[in-house]
Amino acid sequence: MKYEAVVEVLLKDGVSDPEGVAIMDAVISLGYGSVQRVATGKLFRLHLQAEDENAAADVVSQIAEQLLSNPVLEDFRVRDLLASASA
């Protein structure tokens, strides 16, 4: 079966995020004082073939852990895992 997965990778709490700080400064300078924090990250969309949803989730998690994220600095989560007719 074909699947599409969305993986989100963000810096761990406490890890410096200079890009997020720069964006936050710009947000404040634009007058959006209600925003309290900006965190930057990466979003990956994977299309894969797997026997079932559990197998797909295992493969996506392994790829995210071994390749898409740096486990020392970043956390990842599989945001979506959907059966797809066009994966």
Helices and strands as residue ranges (DSSP letters): E 2-11, H 18-29, E 41-49, H 53-63, I 64-68, E 74-83
